[in-house]
Amino acid sequence: YLFSKSGFEQEPNEDSLDVSADVTLELRKQRGFCGSELESDFSNPVFSRFLLYRGGDNLSGNSYSNNAYEHKAAKSDAPDSQEFGRFQVGGLKMRMDLVNVSDDKSLTWAKSRLASMRAFNRVFQPIELDVKITVLRAFNLVHSRFVCNPYISGNILYGDPSHFSTRLHAQRNSPNPILFESFQSRVRLPGGSIRLSVKDRVLPSLLVPTAYPWYSGNIQSKPGSFSLEEEGGSGESGRNFEWRTGEFSVELSKFGVSWSSEIGATTIDLDSRWYNPQWRQLAVAPVELRTLWGKRGGNPKGKLELVIEMQEPGRHKAMQKQNPHTTEKSAVDCNQWMNDSKLSSQMMDNMALQPRRRFRLRVVIFRVRDVWQPYRRAARESGDLNYLANFRVAIRLGNRPEDVRRTDTCRLCPQGSGDFNWRVGWSIELPDSELKPRLKLQLYDVPERLFADEMLCGSVDISLRELLDQAVETEDAIIKRRQKVTLFHPGDASASPIVELSLELIPESQAVKKYCGFGLDGYALWQHEDYILPRPRRAAPFSLLNPVPSISFQIASSMEQIQWQMSLYLLPFPLVPMFLQLIAYTPWNWYFIGGVFGLIVFLRVFLLEMKRANDNARAQREFELDKQAEKEANEKKPDNIK
């Protein structure tokens, strides 16, 4: 479940709770965002890509190429080791143009072919470009070891330099690393491409055992201890020493002992971007999300967010303020139109990680109701029909155990409801990729018996992704007023308790001005006037010494229920005169038709209730018979089997 502007809505995708998306939120809003490989979004690709296979030739090559191209387009740069029983040995990138020849004369065909080749040469001229690769982050990395130390490695075809790596600065134990690493190279086109791979660096360590003498004072000799006189020393008698053992860790990576394994890689074709007019129309290079694939294909190995920028050497963003060309260009000046595009005239600025801002998250648990599971369990196991539950709510932000907050215990709840009016809070810094954007609520019944386990009555996950992203974007307080959240039980589908709560995410600067207390301090009068909570009305055990609290609670609960019932019954009374006037002017046949329809509805409801009662009685009878048969079978067993 998630907080939205209209309230709580169901979260359709559980995977979206894995990683918070607010680290690159501002950058994606400024530059735009492409949720897949950028070249796959172009409607008119410059080149067609085909895969080359080695193997049998019993089928036509066209069928293999067409199927391979469709499969390649569907999975982008995912490697395919085998297709139709044949192994992949490479790829082919080419462009096909249709030429209309009016007659069959060889001279006409030669002229058309020559004109086409000249136009192709003018458009796809060789050029050197400055290419900047900015890797923002990687997430959901599928690694094989217990810990993951990822780093980026890249190979640039026809580039200078042609290789870069962050192996010496691998992030330790981070399956979702925040990188913001930039690399620049001069690449020759056509033919240039970039292969980015995420590798896991293995950093071995060695535990070295140690043993050393330790002075233990003037005490009696213990096993394993010795005196200086016994060892031939000159110490005083009675001063004992003992051997202390331990171990310390030696990181072998500091001595150059380490190795790496590739997690996944992605390939970026620069020709499909620079020679594509659609890409050249972009004002800035957007943030794109690319999929990492293993060497043998299969399932994705993770995601990579990056920005690829290209420009001609020596160009400045002030050289071309506007583009004087129109969209209709011939093949002659197509290359000049590309060179004067918006993207090539912009400098490649450095992209830095967005600074963190401190926020405070405040949650108030007001009330729980419709919690019937503890009473059913008590009636089923011990036959106690007068059971009184003790409710408590646990709230956890993210997945860290230290971020769990608990309310106090609402004791002696007779009708499946309890009041709390309890405030909890967290201090967080945003954006934070390690913070899982969810709030987990768990409702427990705390038994009175000592060392008894708490009974789970229901739980729910509230997604905070939209709330956190909105707070980072607006930098203002976000308040979700009192709302109802339905909890679910993993083992009982009929259980649906309700928790009433409110939520507030406020910047640190505003939180200082609107100070409030947590726990029992939430009832204090020294708080800000908007945050003073009323004390909850709770049941009290009956006592002969002071029966007033118990009687007061019963009277207040009864009066509240009576007030609601009276309001419900008296609500239609103002409409009685209008109803009587309507009866006076209505023909009798309308009453007859309404009575017939009402009788049909009544019989339908009556029959359904009878069927439900019979089904419940039959199920209860079968349960009692099975229980009786089990009891008789146990009584017939010998004592040793029992």
VOGU-3710 file (C-alpha; in Angstrom, 3 decimals, decimal comma):
1> ylfsksgfeq> 0,000/0,000/0,000  1,186/3,509/-0,680  0,428/7,061/0,296  -0,944/9,076/-2,607  -2,583/12,471/-2,905  -5,994/10,832/-2,601  -5,095/8,428/0,208  -3,957/4,815/0,243  -3,846/2,814/-2,960  -2,670/-0,692/-3,687
11> epnedsldvs> 0,899/-1,092/-4,868  0,821/-3,168/-8,092  4,521/-4,033/-8,225  6,357/-5,411/-5,212  9,757/-5,023/-6,903  9,437/-1,260/-6,847  10,102/-1,339/-3,103  13,630/-2,674/-3,555  15,528/0,543/-4,225  14,601/4,163/-3,686
21> advtlelrkq> 14,526/6,157/-6,949  15,113/9,612/-5,502  18,940/9,728/-5,776  18,885/10,876/-9,408  15,439/12,449/-9,271  16,530/16,055/-9,870  18,929/15,047/-12,633  16,217/13,049/-14,398  13,814/15,967/-14,178  16,370/18,360/-15,659
31> rgfcgseles> 17,630/16,163/-18,471  14,740/13,804/-19,094  14,631/10,076/-18,531  14,559/7,078/-20,868  13,494/3,883/-19,131  15,250/1,648/-21,670  18,134/1,708/-24,148  17,998/5,105/-25,856  18,718/3,832/-29,374  15,743/1,458/-29,152
41> dfsnpvfsrf> 13,389/4,447/-28,773  14,239/5,878/-32,206  11,488/5,180/-34,730  13,839/5,271/-37,745  17,147/3,568/-36,897  20,089/4,522/-39,070  21,487/1,014/-39,227  19,957/-2,452/-39,147  21,642/-4,976/-36,907  21,840/-8,690/-37,721
51> llyrggdnls> 23,476/-11,532/-35,869  25,886/-13,931/-37,540  25,614/-17,626/-36,679  27,747/-20,638/-37,419  26,252/-24,069/-37,971  23,923/-25,960/-40,290  22,614/-24,385/-43,480  19,547/-26,546/-44,065  17,299/-23,502/-43,826  17,439/-20,268/-45,769
61> gnsysnnaye> 19,702/-17,559/-44,399  16,949/-14,937/-44,626  14,777/-16,730/-42,112  17,672/-16,912/-39,670  18,540/-13,240/-40,128  14,970/-12,006/-39,776  14,317/-14,014/-36,643  17,673/-13,042/-35,190  16,986/-9,368/-35,874  13,579/-9,523/-34,175
71> hkaaksdapd> 15,064/-11,353/-31,216  17,884/-8,830/-31,011  15,533/-5,870/-31,144  13,433/-7,350/-28,376  16,340/-7,873/-25,985  18,633/-5,058/-27,179  22,248/-5,950/-26,408  21,476/-9,194/-24,616  23,957/-11,821/-25,871  22,532/-14,887/-27,564
81> sqefgrfqvg> 24,974/-17,785/-27,537  22,775/-20,068/-29,618  19,832/-19,591/-31,973  18,047/-22,313/-33,966  20,770/-24,763/-33,030  23,537/-22,517/-34,401  26,140/-20,611/-32,417  26,572/-16,854/-32,661  29,948/-15,754/-33,976  29,441/-12,030/-34,528
91> glkmrmdlvn> 27,183/-9,306/-35,828  26,530/-7,306/-38,959  25,496/-3,636/-38,999  24,363/-2,230/-42,336  22,050/0,280/-43,978  19,673/-0,571/-46,835  18,212/2,019/-49,229  15,626/1,401/-51,957  16,426/2,897/-55,406  13,666/3,282/-58,013
101> vsddksltwa> 14,985/2,473/-61,524  12,499/3,237/-64,301  14,101/1,036/-66,974  16,497/-1,862/-67,212  19,406/0,030/-68,728  22,686/-0,629/-66,981  23,757/3,005/-67,321  20,675/4,239/-65,410  21,309/1,694/-62,696  24,971/2,707/-62,413
111> ksrlasmraf> 24,066/6,409/-62,142  21,471/5,714/-59,431  23,921/3,548/-57,496  26,646/6,200/-57,749  24,287/8,960/-56,560  23,208/6,826/-53,614  26,795/6,118/-52,590  27,725/9,807/-52,808  24,753/10,762/-50,603  25,735/8,026/-48,134
121> nrvfqpield> 29,305/9,312/-48,034  28,172/12,894/-47,376  25,921/11,851/-44,488  28,201/9,274/-42,842  31,522/11,097/-43,006  34,332/9,926/-40,682  34,709/12,172/-37,683  36,409/12,331/-34,273  34,253/13,174/-31,269  34,767/13,864/-27,598
131> vkitvlrafn> 32,606/11,337/-25,779  31,826/11,660/-22,089  30,346/8,724/-20,161  28,811/9,527/-16,775  27,741/6,428/-14,839  25,286/7,547/-12,165  24,407/4,369/-10,330  23,760/0,643/-10,566  21,105/-1,284/-8,704  19,591/-4,757/-8,303
141> lvhsrfvcnp> 22,946/-6,372/-9,103  22,786/-10,162/-9,189  26,012/-11,335/-7,543  27,066/-14,829/-6,552  29,001/-14,092/-3,370  27,797/-13,119/0,101  29,099/-9,554/-0,342  29,401/-7,457/-3,496  32,212/-4,959/-4,158  31,171/-3,481/-7,514
151> yisgnilygd> 33,141/-1,209/-9,790  32,852/0,026/-13,396  35,048/-1,107/-16,265  34,701/0,189/-19,828  36,207/-0,521/-23,232  35,831/2,021/-26,053  36,279/0,787/-29,613  38,331/3,277/-31,705  38,734/5,471/-28,629  41,728/7,180/-27,030
161> pshfstrlha> 41,999/6,237/-24,205  40,282/2,969/-24,980  39,905/1,617/-21,419  38,913/2,947/-18,024  38,176/1,326/-14,674  37,425/2,168/-11,056  38,906/-1,092/-9,761  41,019/0,641/-7,129  37,952/2,443/-5,763  35,438/-0,404/-5,654
171> qrnspnpilf> 32,512/0,228/-3,334  32,474/-2,361/-0,580  29,399/-4,417/0,227  26,993/-2,397/-1,905  24,640/-4,209/-4,324  23,121/-0,802/-5,190  26,183/1,475/-5,570  25,949/5,234/-6,123  28,785/5,904/-8,573  28,639/9,310/-10,328
181> esfqsrvrlp> 31,862/8,457/-12,174  32,766/10,345/-15,380  35,123/9,229/-18,155  36,081/11,015/-21,364  37,628/9,724/-24,577  38,138/10,813/-28,189  36,393/8,316/-30,478  36,550/7,869/-34,258  33,278/7,304/-36,081  31,844/5,362/-37,772
191> ggsirlsvkd> 32,486/2,124/-35,944  32,820/3,442/-32,398  31,091/1,686/-29,531  31,291/1,485/-25,738  31,105/-1,659/-23,653  30,368/-0,945/-19,986  30,647/-3,783/-17,511  30,001/-3,962/-13,778  32,485/-6,235/-12,029  32,691/-7,620/-8,517
201> rvlpsllvpt> 36,134/-7,280/-6,951  37,024/-10,089/-4,562  39,107/-8,786/-1,640  40,502/-11,813/0,236  41,574/-11,602/3,842  43,512/-13,921/6,127  42,935/-14,534/9,835  46,296/-14,888/11,641  46,187/-16,533/15,089  48,224/-14,888/17,865
211> aypwysgniq> 49,412/-15,922/21,335  51,149/-13,676/23,855  51,825/-13,688/27,642  49,602/-11,577/29,829  50,221/-10,561/33,422  47,375/-11,804/35,600  48,404/-10,322/38,992  49,025/-11,874/42,412  46,460/-14,609/42,166  46,519/-18,328/42,545
221> skpgsfslee> 47,846/-20,314/39,660  45,309/-21,197/37,024  45,522/-23,827/34,305  47,679/-22,480/31,497  49,406/-19,842/33,695  53,077/-19,782/34,750  55,343/-17,781/37,051  58,629/-16,169/36,183  60,515/-18,386/38,654  59,149/-21,521/37,019
231> eggsgesgrn> 60,383/-20,320/33,631  63,805/-19,396/34,942  63,056/-15,702/35,354  63,884/-13,388/38,217  60,422/-12,234/39,100  58,852/-12,358/42,533  57,059/-15,464/43,640  53,301/-15,510/43,138  53,223/-13,153/40,184  51,566/-15,222/37,492
241> fewrtgefsv> 51,372/-14,822/33,719  48,982/-16,529/31,329  48,872/-17,053/27,583  46,289/-14,977/25,742  45,183/-16,122/22,295  43,490/-14,148/19,553  43,490/-13,427/15,863  43,651/-10,435/13,578  42,648/-9,973/9,961  45,153/-9,252/7,203
251> elskfgvsws> 43,696/-7,806/4,017  45,634/-9,401/1,184  44,255/-6,875/-1,283  46,667/-4,287/0,129  49,497/-6,492/-1,120  48,000/-6,806/-4,603  46,157/-10,119/-4,070  42,667/-9,710/-5,539  40,624/-10,770/-8,546  37,403/-9,758/-10,252
261> seigattidl> 34,372/-11,442/-11,778  32,002/-9,798/-14,236  28,415/-9,325/-13,093  26,954/-7,963/-16,319  27,678/-5,693/-19,269  25,935/-3,481/-21,798  27,071/-2,262/-25,240  26,350/1,242/-26,581  26,549/1,844/-30,344  27,682/5,435/-30,971
271> dsrwynpqwr> 26,959/5,334/-34,733  23,249/4,836/-34,115  23,245/8,083/-32,126  25,550/10,516/-33,875  24,290/9,767/-37,401  20,634/9,742/-36,337  18,753/13,064/-36,864  16,340/12,208/-34,043  19,182/11,961/-31,548  20,717/15,187/-32,827
281> qlavapvelr> 17,430/17,005/-32,181  17,752/16,399/-28,415  18,500/19,553/-26,430  20,507/17,629/-23,812  21,524/14,017/-23,421  18,925/12,316/-21,195  19,455/9,903/-18,338  18,957/6,405/-19,701  18,421/3,099/-17,953  20,293/0,162/-19,457
291> tlwgkrggnp> 20,057/-3,526/-18,649  23,143/-5,527/-17,689  23,454/-8,970/-19,289  25,755/-11,841/-18,445  28,202/-13,452/-20,861  25,827/-16,339/-21,537  22,655/-14,288/-21,795  19,757/-15,518/-19,702  18,168/-13,253/-17,135  19,211/-9,612/-16,547
301> kgklelviem> 22,012/-9,093/-14,033  21,014/-5,595/-12,941  20,352/-2,047/-14,118  22,688/0,837/-14,926  21,794/4,535/-15,045  24,093/6,658/-17,177  24,412/9,674/-19,496  26,275/9,581/-22,834  27,332/12,980/-24,248  29,076/13,584/-27,585
311> qepgrhkamq> 30,395/16,731/-29,217  32,971/17,788/-31,769  36,391/18,794/-30,379  36,768/22,508/-29,654  33,079/23,374/-29,861  31,605/25,816/-27,337  27,979/26,108/-26,388  27,940/29,755/-27,426  29,011/29,037/-31,027  25,551/28,208/-32,271
321> kqnphtteks> 22,709/29,902/-30,393  20,042/28,827/-32,831  19,588/26,425/-35,719  18,790/28,308/-38,973  17,953/25,149/-40,892  14,497/23,780/-41,435  13,410/20,196/-40,991  13,284/19,522/-44,757  16,888/18,912/-45,832  18,366/17,221/-48,830
331> avdcnqwmnd> 21,117/14,638/-48,755  23,650/17,280/-49,822  23,514/19,447/-46,712  22,402/16,730/-44,264  25,862/16,501/-42,728  26,036/20,296/-42,195  22,599/20,215/-40,573  23,816/17,562/-38,146  26,925/19,530/-37,218  24,835/22,585/-36,314
341> sklssqmmdn> 22,519/20,665/-33,975  21,722/21,731/-30,466  23,474/18,870/-28,697  26,835/19,314/-30,419  26,944/22,981/-29,388  26,643/22,359/-25,659  29,506/21,870/-23,249  29,630/18,677/-21,234  29,176/19,862/-17,682  30,083/17,806/-14,649
351> malqprrrfr> 27,167/16,117/-12,913  27,408/15,903/-9,132  25,378/13,951/-6,639  22,461/15,926/-5,289  23,197/17,258/-1,761  21,334/15,650/1,083  18,733/17,477/3,136  17,525/16,435/6,568  13,846/15,654/7,132  11,777/14,359/10,014
361> lrvvifrvrd> 9,127/11,710/9,525  6,333/11,746/12,125  3,639/9,090/12,363  0,693/9,136/14,776  -1,201/5,912/15,548  -4,678/6,928/16,676  -6,728/3,772/16,938  -7,116/0,124/15,922  -10,451/-1,598/15,415  -12,088/-4,714/13,978
371> vwqpyrraar> -9,390/-6,948/15,471  -11,303/-10,179/16,124  -8,601/-12,791/15,685  -7,364/-12,913/19,341  -10,900/-13,535/20,603  -11,501/-16,331/18,102  -8,225/-17,963/19,041  -8,990/-17,764/22,763  -12,479/-19,241/22,235  -11,108/-22,022/20,019
381> esgdlnylan> -8,134/-23,061/22,145  -9,222/-22,467/25,746  -12,952/-21,828/25,445  -12,579/-18,383/27,046  -15,466/-16,259/25,780  -14,544/-13,292/28,020  -11,014/-12,837/26,688  -9,560/-9,300/26,798  -6,856/-8,511/24,246  -3,761/-6,355/24,734
391> frvairlgnr> -2,849/-4,553/21,516  0,453/-3,037/20,480  1,609/-1,617/17,129  5,159/-1,861/15,728  6,222/0,559/12,959  9,410/0,048/10,961  10,917/2,428/8,406  12,806/0,544/5,697  14,473/-2,776/6,577  16,845/-1,838/9,370
401> pedvrrtdtc> 16,022/-3,296/12,830  17,196/-0,119/14,587  14,450/1,864/12,824  11,615/0,015/14,591  9,303/2,100/16,785  6,629/0,666/19,084  3,595/2,074/20,793  2,634/1,349/24,351  0,281/-1,547/25,114  -3,451/-0,898/25,105
411> rlcpqgsgdf> -4,676/-3,398/27,703  -8,041/-5,023/28,368  -9,647/-4,312/24,992  -13,079/-5,996/25,046  -14,504/-5,325/21,562  -11,592/-5,591/19,154  -10,630/-1,909/19,312  -8,146/0,206/21,210  -7,044/3,834/21,418  -3,368/4,865/21,270
421> nwrvgwsiel> -2,824/8,513/20,214  0,877/7,667/20,091  3,458/9,559/18,036  6,715/8,078/16,711  9,361/9,700/14,537  12,554/9,284/12,522  15,247/11,701/11,390  16,281/10,927/7,792  18,447/12,469/5,076  17,190/12,599/1,493
431> pdselkprlk> 18,043/11,502/-1,100  19,269/8,189/0,337  19,583/5,088/-1,828  20,081/2,806/1,183  16,732/3,787/2,662  13,983/1,457/1,523  10,946/3,670/0,825  8,353/1,781/2,817  6,670/1,824/6,211  5,749/-1,529/7,709
441> lqlydvperl> 2,919/-1,725/10,264  2,474/-4,790/12,470  -0,317/-5,260/15,007  0,269/-7,675/17,907  -1,734/-9,114/20,767  0,499/-9,197/23,860  -0,505/-12,060/26,239  -0,532/-11,602/29,985  1,398/-14,815/30,579  5,110/-14,529/31,283
451> fademlcgsv> 7,457/-15,523/28,422  4,505/-16,040/26,067  4,898/-15,207/22,382  3,134/-12,240/20,884  0,367/-13,038/18,409  0,448/-11,299/15,040  -2,969/-9,869/14,199  -2,098/-8,197/10,880  0,565/-6,345/8,909  0,821/-4,088/5,868
461> dislrelldq> 3,516/-2,278/3,851  2,981/1,391/2,974  5,075/2,605/0,041  6,684/6,016/0,649  8,311/6,380/-2,772  5,966/9,108/-4,017  6,107/10,893/-0,677  9,928/10,971/-0,506  10,299/12,067/-4,127  7,794/14,858/-3,589
471> avetedaiik> 9,647/16,028/-0,471  12,984/16,149/-2,322  11,411/18,055/-5,190  9,393/20,633/-3,209  11,525/20,873/-0,023  8,324/21,592/1,874  6,250/19,833/4,511  3,944/17,047/3,313  1,046/16,135/5,584  -1,258/13,127/5,212
481> rrqkvtlfhp> -4,128/13,538/7,614  -5,908/10,832/9,577  -6,673/7,900/7,300  -7,678/4,256/7,629  -5,331/1,445/6,628  -6,511/-2,157/6,312  -4,115/-4,809/7,594  -3,861/-8,389/6,374  -2,869/-11,635/8,048  -0,706/-14,139/6,135
491> gdasaspive> -2,521/-17,142/7,619  -6,089/-15,876/7,951  -7,766/-14,366/4,911  -10,843/-13,324/6,907  -8,813/-11,074/9,244  -8,899/-7,417/8,173  -8,119/-5,134/11,130  -8,016/-1,381/10,586  -5,418/1,095/11,861  -6,092/4,828/11,843
501> lslelipesq> -2,938/6,908/11,430  -1,542/10,161/10,062  1,846/10,910/8,534  3,979/14,025/8,204  7,295/14,547/6,409  8,729/17,929/7,345  12,132/19,595/6,700  14,462/20,040/9,646  14,181/23,849/9,504  10,403/23,705/9,921
511> avkkycgfgl> 10,543/20,893/12,476  12,546/23,080/14,845  9,811/25,719/14,772  7,000/23,177/15,229  8,489/21,146/18,043  6,627/18,099/19,289  7,225/15,194/21,636  7,121/11,468/21,009  5,609/8,702/23,100  4,269/9,948/26,427
521> dgyalwqhed> 5,611/13,439/25,671  2,999/13,720/22,929  0,411/14,647/25,612  2,528/17,432/27,156  1,394/21,050/26,932  4,849/22,479/26,158  4,593/21,302/22,544  3,417/23,328/19,587  -0,341/23,810/19,841  -0,948/21,875/16,593
531> yilprprraa> 0,780/18,743/17,930  -0,781/18,237/21,378  -2,497/14,832/21,430  -5,400/13,948/23,739  -4,872/11,088/26,138  -6,473/7,849/24,929  -9,612/6,521/26,581  -8,862/2,984/27,688  -10,471/0,281/29,750  -9,496/-0,203/33,371
541> pfsllnpvps> -9,814/-3,388/35,471  -12,579/-3,423/38,045  -11,375/-2,923/41,611  -13,329/-2,704/44,853  -10,882/-0,137/46,165  -11,441/2,226/43,233  -14,194/1,129/40,819  -14,584/4,608/39,268  -12,182/4,163/36,261  -13,829/0,927/35,152
551> isfqiassme> -17,386/2,265/35,540  -16,474/5,564/33,838  -15,066/3,745/30,803  -18,159/1,526/30,488  -20,523/4,502/30,776  -18,520/6,577/28,255  -18,374/3,690/25,760  -22,106/3,009/26,144  -23,000/6,681/25,736  -20,843/6,975/22,633
561> qiqwqmslyl> -22,539/3,955/21,110  -25,987/5,260/22,071  -25,221/8,657/20,549  -24,264/7,087/17,243  -27,371/4,909/17,242  -29,646/7,823/18,104  -28,059/9,949/15,385  -28,582/7,147/12,918  -32,229/6,582/13,914  -33,163/10,277/14,126
571> lpfplvpmfl> -31,551/11,196/10,826  -34,598/10,295/8,638  -37,152/12,098/10,878  -36,927/15,481/9,056  -37,905/13,637/5,885  -41,107/12,141/7,366  -43,466/15,045/6,307  -42,169/14,928/2,776  -42,590/11,150/2,741  -46,215/11,412/3,928
581> qliaytpwnw> -46,979/14,005/1,266  -45,457/11,707/-1,357  -47,719/8,868/-0,190  -50,824/11,010/-0,466  -50,211/11,818/-4,160  -49,005/8,358/-5,271  -51,446/5,837/-6,934  -52,042/2,517/-5,205  -50,652/0,404/-8,066  -47,156/1,845/-7,512
591> yfiggvfgli> -47,305/0,646/-3,906  -48,368/-2,795/-5,086  -45,476/-3,071/-7,548  -43,005/-1,842/-4,927  -44,347/-4,344/-2,410  -43,916/-7,216/-4,874  -40,321/-6,247/-5,596  -39,639/-5,789/-1,886  -41,066/-9,245/-1,148  -38,839/-10,790/-3,818
601> vflrvfllem> -35,760/-9,117/-2,386  -36,722/-10,167/1,143  -37,203/-13,809/0,110  -33,882/-13,775/-1,698  -32,047/-12,440/1,342  -33,877/-14,838/3,645  -32,960/-17,878/1,539  -29,313/-16,808/1,353  -29,155/-16,348/5,117  -30,752/-19,762/5,644
611> krandnaraq> -28,221/-21,372/3,298  -25,315/-19,647/5,047  -26,585/-20,743/8,472  -26,967/-24,342/7,259  -23,454/-24,334/5,806  -21,997/-23,010/9,053  -23,903/-25,599/11,097  -22,760/-28,386/8,772  -19,138/-27,252/8,960  -19,312/-27,016/12,763
621> refeldkqae> -20,874/-30,487/12,956  -18,161/-31,987/10,742  -15,473/-30,283/12,808  -16,909/-31,704/16,051  -17,207/-35,200/14,528  -13,606/-35,112/13,331  -12,452/-33,915/16,714  -14,448/-36,643/18,462  -13,058/-39,307/16,103  -9,524/-38,094/16,719
631> keanekkpdn> -10,119/-38,207/20,461  -11,469/-41,764/20,300  -8,535/-42,859/18,140  -6,089/-41,461/20,682  -7,863/-43,232/23,522  -7,624/-46,592/21,723  -3,841/-46,308/21,267  -1,608/-48,105/23,824  0,163/-46,039/26,429  3,623/-46,533/24,929
641> ik> 2,399/-45,185/21,526  0,783/-42,219/23,230
//
